Amino acid sequence: MSDYVTLTINGSNIRVPKGTNVLDAALEYGICIPHLCHMSDLTPIGACRLCIVEVVENGKSEVTASCTLEAKEGMTILAHTDKILKARKNIAEMLVAEAPNSRAIQDVAVRCGVTEVRFPFRNKNCVLCGRCIRVCSEVWQANALGFVGRGKDRHVALPFHNRPEFCKRCWSCLEVCPMTITPCDGPMKEGEEYFCGKCESQLTMALGSIDTCVQCRLGAGFGCLRAEPEK
């Protein structure tokens, strides 16, 4: 039995080890799909929804998060259709409205084609991406952080809001948090939030390079990857 599967993403045949998720498969072959909550080698949770793609089967398509979708033999994936680009742009716009004080989120929004934010700004300090929780539990095996509450009351917290003795104080939770890098002009005060967009000029380095992953300074320090410009 083969330990590899072959699938098609945006018309390209891709061969990856069994168990690989579609997002990692695409990124490995230079097909860029925007993402925020995903981290390689950590359990995917599909929280941010930026990595949505279309899965085509029997002439019908289904939209799903690519980070939680396991690559299967013969699978057909469309990552940059007009439908997906529009939905991804709306998701990115809502993320900026939720947390404008994150340069990582602002830069992801630029890559998704956002030019303005039509939603009310909320200026939250967390978008529930779960990166801090997973690096704490899966890399350091400390389990010092977790999600608490449901719905609008859901948030990340220490046990009983006190730092436990088993917290290793590695501060990896801060290093992987998208909120730790503020916009270039500094933190935005409540009521003065805006969409930055200053890094849009950096997208020109990839124009004409369809489906090619280009490393650039967008999201520098956060490990963001460059996504295909909106058509």
LONUTI-131115 format. One line per field, with one value per residue: residue number from 1; residue in one letter; y, z, x of N, C-alpha, C in turn. Coordinates in Angstrom, 1 decimal. Each point is the difference from the previous one (the first is absolute). Layout:
<zafis>
tiba	NUM|...
timi	a|...
n_c2	Y|...
n_c3	Z|...
n_c1	X|...
ca_c2	Y|...
ca_c3	Z|...
ca_c1	X|...
c_c2	Y|...
c_c3	Z|...
c_c1	X|...
</zafis>
This chain:
<zafis>
tiba	1|2|3|4|5|6|7|8|9|10|11|12|13|14|15|16|17|18|19|20|21|22|23|24|25|26|27|28|29|30|31|32|33|34|35|36|37|38|39|40|41|42|43|44|45|46|47|48|49|50|51|52|53|54|55|56|57|58|59|60|61|62|63|64|65|66|67|68|69|70|71|72|73|74|75|76|77|78|79|80|81|82|83|84|85|86|87|88|89|90|91|92|93|94|95|96|97|98|99|100|101|102|103|104|105|106|107|108|109|110|111|112|113|114|115|116|117|118|119|120|121|122|123|124|125|126|127|128|129|130|131|132|133|134|135|136|137|138|139|140|141|142|143|144|145|146|147|148|149|150|151|152|153|154|155|156|157|158|159|160|161|162|163|164|165|166|167|168|169|170|171|172|173|174|175|176|177|178|179|180|181|182|183|184|185|186|187|188|189|190|191|192|193|194|195|196|197|198|199|200|201|202|203|204|205|206|207|208|209|210|211|212|213|214|215|216|217|218|219|220|221|222|223|224|225|226|227|228|229|230|231
timi	m|s|d|y|v|t|l|t|i|n|g|s|n|i|r|v|p|k|g|t|n|v|l|d|a|a|l|e|y|g|i|c|i|p|h|l|c|h|m|s|d|l|t|p|i|g|a|c|r|l|c|i|v|e|v|v|e|n|g|k|s|e|v|t|a|s|c|t|l|e|a|k|e|g|m|t|i|l|a|h|t|d|k|i|l|k|a|r|k|n|i|a|e|m|l|v|a|e|a|p|n|s|r|a|i|q|d|v|a|v|r|c|g|v|t|e|v|r|f|p|f|r|n|k|n|c|v|l|c|g|r|c|i|r|v|c|s|e|v|w|q|a|n|a|l|g|f|v|g|r|g|k|d|r|h|v|a|l|p|f|h|n|r|p|e|f|c|k|r|c|w|s|c|l|e|v|c|p|m|t|i|t|p|c|d|g|p|m|k|e|g|e|e|y|f|c|g|k|c|e|s|q|l|t|m|a|l|g|s|i|d|t|c|v|q|c|r|l|g|a|g|f|g|c|l|r|a|e|p|e|k
n_c2	-1.2|0.9|0.6|0.2|1.2|0.0|1.3|0.7|1.0|0.7|-1.2|0.1|-1.0|-0.4|-0.5|-0.4|-0.1|-1.2|0.6|0.4|1.1|0.4|0.8|-0.9|-0.8|1.0|0.4|-1.3|0.1|1.0|-0.7|1.3|-0.4|1.2|0.2|-0.2|-0.9|-0.3|-1.0|-0.1|-1.2|0.9|-0.4|-0.2|1.2|0.6|0.7|0.4|-1.2|0.6|-1.3|0.5|-1.2|-0.2|-1.0|-0.4|-0.5|-0.8|1.0|-0.3|1.2|-0.2|1.0|-0.1|-0.1|0.4|0.7|-0.2|0.2|-1.3|0.1|-0.3|-1.3|0.7|0.6|0.8|0.9|1.0|0.6|0.4|-0.6|0.6|-1.1|-0.7|0.7|0.0|-1.3|-0.4|0.8|-0.5|-1.2|0.3|0.5|-1.0|-0.7|0.9|-0.1|-1.3|0.0|1.3|-0.3|-0.8|0.2|-1.1|0.4|1.1|-0.6|-0.9|1.0|0.6|-1.1|0.2|1.2|0.0|1.0|-0.5|0.5|-0.8|-0.8|0.1|0.8|-1.1|0.0|-1.2|-0.6|-0.7|-0.9|-0.6|0.4|0.0|0.9|0.9|-0.4|-0.1|1.2|0.4|-0.6|0.3|1.2|0.8|-0.6|1.3|0.2|1.1|-0.2|0.6|-0.5|1.2|-0.5|0.5|-0.1|1.1|-1.0|-0.7|-0.4|0.4|-1.0|0.4|-1.1|0.2|0.3|-1.1|0.5|-1.3|-0.9|-0.8|1.3|-0.2|1.0|-0.8|0.6|-1.3|0.1|0.8|-0.8|-0.9|1.0|0.1|0.1|-0.7|0.0|1.2|0.7|0.3|0.6|-1.2|-0.3|-0.5|1.2|-0.4|-0.2|-0.4|-1.1|-0.6|-0.2|-0.6|-1.2|0.4|-1.3|0.6|1.0|-0.8|0.1|1.1|-0.4|-0.3|1.2|-0.8|-0.2|-0.5|-0.2|1.1|-0.7|1.3|-0.3|0.7|1.3|-0.3|0.5|0.8|-1.0|-0.3|0.0|1.1|-0.7|0.3|0.5|-0.7|1.1|0.7|-0.8
n_c3	0.0|-0.9|0.4|-1.3|-0.2|-1.1|0.1|-0.4|0.0|-0.4|-0.4|1.2|-0.6|1.2|0.4|1.0|1.1|0.3|0.3|-1.1|0.6|-0.5|1.1|0.8|-0.6|0.1|1.3|0.1|-0.8|1.0|0.3|0.0|1.2|0.1|1.1|1.2|0.2|-1.3|0.6|-0.8|0.0|0.0|0.9|-1.2|0.1|-1.1|0.9|-0.7|-0.7|0.1|0.4|0.0|-0.5|-1.3|0.5|-1.2|0.0|-1.1|-0.4|1.3|0.6|0.9|0.7|0.2|1.3|-0.6|1.1|0.0|-1.3|0.2|-0.6|-1.0|-0.3|-1.0|1.1|-0.2|0.1|0.2|0.0|-1.3|0.1|-0.8|0.1|-0.1|-1.0|-0.5|0.2|-0.5|-1.0|0.0|0.1|-0.9|-0.6|0.3|-0.4|-1.0|-0.2|0.2|-0.7|-0.2|1.3|-1.0|-0.1|0.6|0.8|0.3|0.1|0.7|0.6|0.0|0.4|0.8|-0.3|1.3|-0.3|0.6|1.1|-0.4|0.8|1.0|0.4|0.5|-0.7|-0.3|1.0|-0.5|-0.9|1.2|-0.5|1.3|-0.7|0.9|-0.1|-1.3|-0.1|0.9|-0.5|-1.3|0.1|1.0|-0.4|0.1|-1.1|-0.1|-1.2|-0.1|-0.8|0.3|0.3|-0.4|-1.3|0.2|0.9|-1.1|0.7|-0.1|0.9|1.1|0.5|0.2|-1.2|0.4|-0.1|-0.6|0.9|-0.7|0.1|-1.2|-0.1|-1.1|0.3|-0.4|1.0|0.5|-0.3|0.2|0.9|-0.9|1.3|0.0|-1.3|0.4|-0.6|-1.2|0.0|0.5|1.2|-0.4|0.4|1.0|-1.1|-0.1|0.0|-0.8|-1.3|0.3|-0.6|0.8|0.3|-0.5|0.0|1.1|-0.3|-0.5|1.0|0.2|-0.5|-0.6|1.3|-0.8|1.2|0.1|0.9|0.3|0.6|0.8|0.2|-0.8|1.2|-0.3|0.4|-0.9|-1.0|-0.4|-0.9|-1.1|-0.1|-0.9|-0.8|0.4|-0.8
n_c1	0.8|-0.4|1.1|-0.3|-0.5|-0.7|0.0|-1.0|0.9|-1.0|-0.3|0.7|0.7|-0.4|1.2|-0.7|0.6|-0.4|-1.2|0.6|-0.1|-1.1|-0.1|0.5|-0.9|-0.9|0.2|0.1|-1.0|0.0|-1.1|-0.1|-0.4|-0.6|0.6|-0.6|-0.9|0.3|0.5|1.0|-0.2|-1.0|-0.8|-0.5|-0.5|0.5|0.6|1.0|0.0|1.2|0.2|-1.2|-0.5|-0.1|-0.7|0.5|-1.3|0.0|0.8|0.0|-0.1|0.9|-0.4|1.3|0.4|1.1|0.2|-1.4|0.3|-0.1|1.2|-0.9|0.2|0.4|0.2|-1.0|1.0|-0.9|1.2|-0.2|-1.1|-0.8|-0.6|1.1|0.4|-1.2|-0.2|1.2|-0.3|-1.2|0.5|1.0|-1.0|-0.8|1.1|0.2|-1.3|0.3|1.1|-0.2|0.2|-0.2|1.4|0.1|-1.1|0.5|1.1|-0.6|-0.6|1.2|0.6|-1.1|0.6|0.1|-0.8|-1.0|-0.3|-1.0|0.6|-0.8|1.0|0.6|1.1|-0.3|0.4|-1.0|0.4|0.4|1.2|0.2|0.7|-0.3|-1.2|0.1|0.7|-0.9|-1.1|0.2|0.5|-0.5|-1.2|-0.2|-0.8|0.7|-0.4|-1.1|-0.9|-0.6|-1.1|-1.2|-0.2|-0.7|-0.2|0.2|1.0|1.2|0.3|0.7|0.3|-1.3|0.5|0.7|1.2|-0.1|0.3|-0.8|-0.3|0.6|-0.9|-0.3|-1.2|-0.1|-0.9|1.0|1.0|-0.9|-0.2|-1.0|-0.4|1.1|-0.4|0.2|-0.9|0.5|-1.2|0.1|-0.3|-1.2|-0.3|-0.8|-0.8|1.3|-0.6|0.8|-0.3|1.2|0.3|0.9|-0.2|-1.1|0.8|0.2|-1.3|0.5|0.8|-1.3|-0.3|-0.9|0.2|-1.0|-0.5|0.8|0.5|-0.2|1.1|-0.7|0.0|-1.0|-0.3|1.1|0.6|-0.9|0.8|-0.7|-0.8|0.5|-1.2|-0.6|0.4|-0.9|-0.7
ca_c2	1.2|1.2|0.9|1.3|0.2|1.0|0.8|1.1|1.3|1.1|-0.6|-0.6|-1.3|0.1|-1.2|0.3|-1.1|-0.2|0.7|1.4|0.8|0.7|1.2|-0.3|-0.5|1.1|0.8|-0.7|0.2|1.4|0.6|0.8|0.1|0.8|-0.7|0.7|-0.9|-1.2|-0.2|-1.4|-1.0|0.1|-0.5|1.0|0.2|0.7|1.1|1.4|-0.2|0.7|-0.9|-0.8|-0.4|-0.8|-1.4|-0.4|-1.4|-0.3|1.2|0.9|0.5|0.3|0.9|-0.5|0.5|-0.9|-0.4|-1.1|-0.9|-0.9|-0.3|-1.3|-0.4|0.4|1.2|1.2|1.2|1.3|0.9|1.4|0.4|1.3|-0.3|-0.1|1.3|0.9|-0.4|0.2|1.5|0.4|-0.5|0.8|1.4|-0.2|-0.2|1.3|0.8|-0.6|0.2|0.9|0.3|-1.1|0.2|-1.3|0.0|1.1|-0.4|-1.1|0.7|0.6|-1.1|-0.5|1.0|1.0|1.4|0.8|-0.8|0.5|-0.4|0.8|-0.4|-0.4|0.2|-1.1|-0.4|-1.4|-0.4|-1.4|-0.9|-1.2|-0.3|0.0|-1.2|-1.2|-0.1|-0.2|-1.4|-1.0|0.1|0.0|-0.9|0.6|0.1|1.1|0.9|-0.7|0.8|0.0|0.6|-0.3|1.1|1.3|0.1|-0.9|0.6|-0.8|0.4|-0.9|-0.7|0.9|1.4|0.1|-0.7|-1.2|-0.3|-0.7|0.9|0.0|1.4|0.1|1.1|-0.3|0.4|1.4|0.0|-0.4|0.7|1.1|1.3|0.5|0.9|1.1|0.7|0.8|1.3|-0.1|-0.5|0.9|0.2|-0.3|1.1|0.5|-1.1|0.1|-1.0|0.6|-0.2|0.7|-1.0|-0.4|0.2|-1.1|-1.1|0.1|-0.9|-1.3|0.1|-0.8|-1.2|-0.6|-1.3|-0.1|0.5|1.0|0.5|1.4|0.6|0.0|-0.8|-0.4|-0.3|-0.8|-1.2|0.0|-0.3|0.8|-0.6|0.5|1.2|-0.2|0.3
ca_c3	0.0|-0.1|1.1|-0.5|-0.7|-1.1|-0.1|-0.9|0.6|-1.0|-1.2|0.1|0.7|1.1|0.7|1.4|0.9|0.5|1.2|-0.2|-0.3|-1.3|0.1|0.0|-1.3|-0.9|0.3|-0.3|-1.5|-0.4|-0.3|1.2|0.5|1.3|1.3|1.2|1.2|-0.2|0.2|-0.4|1.1|1.1|-0.4|-0.7|0.6|-1.0|0.8|-0.7|-1.2|-1.1|-0.9|-0.7|-1.4|-0.6|-0.3|-1.1|-0.1|-0.8|-0.6|1.0|0.8|1.4|0.6|1.3|0.4|-0.6|1.1|0.7|-1.0|-0.3|-1.4|-0.4|-1.4|-1.1|0.4|-0.9|0.8|-0.6|1.1|-0.3|-0.8|0.4|1.2|1.2|0.2|0.6|1.4|0.8|0.2|1.1|1.3|0.4|0.4|1.3|1.0|0.3|0.8|1.3|0.7|-0.9|0.6|-0.3|-1.4|-0.7|-0.6|-1.0|-1.2|-0.6|-0.7|-1.3|-1.0|-0.4|-0.9|0.8|-0.2|1.0|1.0|0.1|1.3|1.2|0.7|1.4|0.7|1.0|0.1|-0.3|-1.1|0.3|-0.9|0.7|-0.2|1.3|0.7|-0.7|0.2|1.4|0.3|-0.9|-0.1|1.3|0.8|1.3|0.2|1.0|-0.6|-0.6|-0.3|1.1|-0.4|-1.3|-0.8|0.1|1.3|-0.1|0.1|0.4|1.4|0.9|1.0|1.0|-0.2|0.7|-0.7|0.8|0.2|-1.1|-1.2|-0.1|-0.2|-1.2|-0.8|-1.4|-0.2|-0.5|-1.2|-1.1|0.0|-1.0|0.6|0.6|-0.9|-0.2|-1.3|-0.1|0.6|1.5|0.4|-0.3|1.1|-0.3|-0.7|-1.1|-0.8|-1.4|-0.7|-0.3|-1.4|-0.5|-0.6|-1.3|-1.1|0.0|-0.8|-1.4|-0.3|-0.3|-1.1|-1.1|0.5|0.5|0.8|0.4|1.4|0.0|1.3|0.0|1.4|0.5|1.1|0.5|1.4|0.3|-0.9|-0.9|-1.3|-1.0|-0.7|-1.3|0.0|-0.4|-1.4
ca_c1	-0.8|0.8|0.0|-0.2|-1.3|0.1|-1.2|0.1|-0.3|0.0|0.4|1.3|0.1|0.8|0.1|0.4|-0.1|-1.4|-0.2|0.3|-1.2|0.0|0.7|1.4|0.4|0.1|1.2|1.2|0.2|0.1|-1.3|-0.2|-1.3|0.1|-0.4|0.4|0.0|0.8|1.5|0.5|0.3|-0.9|-1.4|-0.8|-1.3|-0.9|-0.6|-0.1|-0.8|0.6|0.6|-1.0|0.2|-1.1|0.2|-0.9|-0.2|-1.2|-0.5|-0.4|1.1|-0.3|1.0|0.5|1.3|1.0|0.9|-0.5|-0.4|1.1|0.2|-0.4|0.3|-0.9|-0.7|0.2|-0.1|0.2|0.4|-0.1|-1.2|-0.6|-0.9|0.9|0.7|-1.0|-0.3|1.2|0.1|-1.0|0.5|1.1|-0.5|-0.6|1.1|0.6|-1.0|0.0|1.3|0.8|1.4|0.9|0.6|-0.2|-1.3|0.0|0.8|-0.8|-1.1|0.6|0.2|-1.3|-0.6|-0.8|0.4|-0.7|-0.8|-1.4|-0.6|0.4|1.2|-0.3|1.3|0.3|1.4|0.1|-0.9|-0.2|0.6|0.4|1.5|0.7|-0.4|0.6|1.4|0.2|-0.3|0.6|1.5|0.6|-0.7|-0.3|-1.5|-0.3|-1.0|-1.2|-1.2|-1.0|-1.3|-0.6|-0.5|0.7|0.8|1.2|1.3|1.1|0.3|0.7|-0.9|-0.5|0.6|1.2|1.1|0.3|1.5|0.5|0.3|1.5|0.4|0.7|-0.5|-0.3|-1.4|0.1|0.7|-0.9|-1.3|0.0|-0.2|1.2|0.7|-0.9|0.2|1.2|-0.2|-0.2|-1.3|-1.1|-0.9|-1.4|-0.6|0.8|0.4|-0.1|0.7|1.3|0.2|1.3|0.9|-0.6|1.0|0.9|-0.6|0.4|1.1|-0.5|-0.9|0.4|0.5|-1.1|0.2|1.4|0.1|1.1|0.3|0.2|0.0|-1.4|-0.1|1.3|0.1|-1.1|0.1|-1.1|0.4|-0.6|-1.0|-0.3|-0.8|-1.4|-0.1
c_c2	1.3|0.9|1.4|0.1|1.1|0.7|1.2|1.3|1.0|-0.6|-0.7|-1.3|0.1|-1.3|0.2|-1.3|-0.1|0.7|1.5|0.8|0.8|1.3|-0.2|-0.5|1.1|0.8|-0.7|0.1|1.4|0.5|0.6|0.1|0.8|-0.8|0.9|-0.9|-1.2|0.1|-1.4|-0.8|0.2|-0.5|1.2|0.1|0.7|1.2|1.2|-0.1|0.7|-1.0|-0.8|-0.2|-0.7|-1.4|-0.4|-1.5|-0.2|1.2|1.0|0.4|0.3|0.9|-0.5|0.6|-1.0|-0.6|-1.3|-1.1|-0.9|-0.3|-1.4|-0.2|0.5|1.2|1.2|1.2|1.3|1.0|1.5|0.3|1.3|-0.1|0.0|1.3|1.0|-0.3|0.3|1.5|0.5|-0.5|0.9|1.4|-0.1|-0.1|1.3|0.8|-0.5|0.4|0.8|0.2|-1.2|0.2|-1.3|-0.1|1.1|-0.5|-1.2|0.6|0.6|-1.1|-0.6|1.0|1.0|1.4|0.9|-1.0|0.6|-0.3|0.8|-0.6|-0.4|0.1|-1.1|-0.4|-1.5|-0.3|-1.5|-1.0|-1.3|-0.3|-0.2|-1.3|-1.3|-0.1|-0.3|-1.5|-1.0|0.1|-0.1|-0.9|0.5|0.1|1.1|1.0|-0.8|1.0|-0.1|0.7|-0.4|1.3|1.3|0.1|-0.9|0.8|-0.9|0.4|-1.1|-0.7|0.9|1.4|0.2|-0.8|-1.2|-0.2|-0.7|0.8|0.1|1.3|0.1|1.1|-0.3|0.4|1.5|0.0|-0.4|0.7|1.1|1.3|0.7|1.0|1.1|0.6|0.9|1.4|-0.1|-0.4|1.1|0.1|-0.3|1.2|0.6|-1.1|0.2|-1.1|0.6|0.0|0.5|-1.0|-0.5|0.0|-1.2|-1.2|0.0|-1.0|-1.4|0.1|-0.7|-1.4|-0.8|-1.3|-0.2|0.6|0.8|0.5|1.6|0.5|0.1|-1.0|-0.5|-0.2|-0.9|-1.3|-0.1|-0.3|0.9|-0.7|0.5|1.2|-0.2|0.4|1.0
c_c3	0.0|1.3|-0.5|-0.7|-1.0|-0.1|-1.0|0.7|-1.0|-1.3|0.0|0.8|1.2|0.7|1.4|0.8|0.5|1.4|-0.1|-0.2|-1.3|0.0|0.0|-1.4|-1.1|0.2|-0.3|-1.5|-0.5|-0.4|1.3|0.4|1.3|1.2|1.1|1.2|-0.2|0.3|-0.4|1.2|1.2|-0.5|-0.6|0.7|-0.9|0.6|-0.9|-1.3|-1.2|-1.1|-0.8|-1.5|-0.4|-0.2|-1.1|-0.1|-0.7|-0.5|1.0|0.9|1.5|0.6|1.4|0.3|-0.5|1.1|0.7|-1.0|-0.4|-1.5|-0.3|-1.5|-1.0|0.4|-0.9|0.9|-0.8|1.1|-0.2|-1.0|0.4|1.2|1.3|0.3|0.7|1.5|0.9|0.3|1.1|1.3|0.5|0.4|1.4|1.1|0.3|0.8|1.4|0.8|-0.9|0.5|-0.2|-1.4|-0.8|-0.7|-1.1|-1.3|-0.7|-0.8|-1.3|-1.0|-0.5|-0.8|0.8|-0.3|1.0|1.0|0.2|1.3|1.2|0.6|1.4|0.8|1.1|0.0|-0.2|-1.1|0.1|-1.1|0.6|-0.1|1.4|0.8|-0.5|0.2|1.5|0.3|-0.9|-0.1|1.4|1.0|1.4|0.3|1.0|-0.6|-0.6|-0.3|1.2|-0.5|-1.4|-0.6|0.2|1.3|-0.1|0.0|0.4|1.4|0.6|0.9|1.1|0.0|0.8|-0.7|0.9|0.1|-1.2|-1.3|0.0|-0.3|-1.2|-0.9|-1.4|-0.4|-0.6|-1.3|-1.2|-0.1|-1.0|0.5|0.6|-0.9|-0.4|-1.4|0.1|0.7|1.5|0.3|-0.3|1.2|-0.3|-0.5|-1.1|-0.9|-1.5|-0.7|-0.6|-1.5|-0.5|-0.7|-1.3|-1.1|-0.1|-0.8|-1.4|-0.3|-0.5|-1.2|-1.2|0.3|0.6|0.7|0.4|1.4|0.1|1.4|0.0|1.4|0.6|1.2|0.6|1.5|0.5|-0.8|-1.0|-1.4|-1.0|-0.8|-1.4|0.0|-0.6|-1.5|-0.3
c_c1	0.9|-0.1|-0.2|-1.4|0.3|-1.3|0.2|-0.4|0.2|0.6|1.4|-0.1|1.0|0.1|0.6|-0.2|-1.5|0.0|0.3|-1.4|0.2|0.8|1.5|0.5|0.1|1.2|1.3|0.3|-0.1|-1.4|-0.5|-1.4|0.1|-0.4|0.5|0.1|0.9|1.5|0.4|0.3|-0.9|-1.4|-0.8|-1.4|-1.0|-0.7|-0.2|-0.8|0.6|0.5|-1.1|0.3|-1.3|0.5|-1.0|-0.1|-1.3|-0.7|-0.5|1.1|-0.5|1.2|0.3|1.4|1.0|0.9|-0.5|-0.5|1.2|0.0|-0.3|0.4|-1.1|-0.8|0.2|-0.4|0.1|0.1|-0.2|-1.1|-0.5|-0.9|0.9|0.7|-0.9|-0.3|1.2|0.3|-0.9|0.5|1.1|-0.4|-0.6|1.1|0.6|-0.9|0.0|1.3|0.9|1.4|0.9|0.5|-0.2|-1.3|-0.2|0.7|-0.7|-1.2|0.4|0.1|-1.3|-0.8|-0.9|0.5|-0.8|-0.8|-1.3|-0.7|0.5|1.2|-0.3|1.3|0.3|1.5|0.2|-1.1|-0.3|0.6|0.6|1.5|0.7|-0.4|0.6|1.5|0.4|-0.2|0.8|1.5|0.6|-0.7|-0.3|-1.5|-0.3|-1.0|-1.2|-1.1|-1.0|-1.3|-0.4|-0.5|0.8|0.8|1.2|1.3|1.1|0.4|0.8|-0.9|-0.4|0.7|1.2|1.1|0.3|1.5|0.5|0.1|1.5|0.6|1.0|-0.4|-0.2|-1.4|0.0|0.6|-0.9|-1.3|0.0|-0.2|1.2|0.8|-1.0|0.2|1.2|-0.1|-0.3|-1.5|-1.1|-0.9|-1.4|-0.7|0.8|0.6|-0.1|0.8|1.2|0.2|1.3|0.9|-0.5|1.1|0.9|-0.6|0.5|1.1|-0.5|-1.0|0.5|0.6|-1.1|0.3|1.4|0.1|1.3|0.2|0.3|-0.1|-1.4|-0.1|1.3|0.0|-1.2|0.0|-1.1|0.6|-0.8|-1.1|-0.2|-0.8|-1.4|-0.1|-1.2
</zafis>
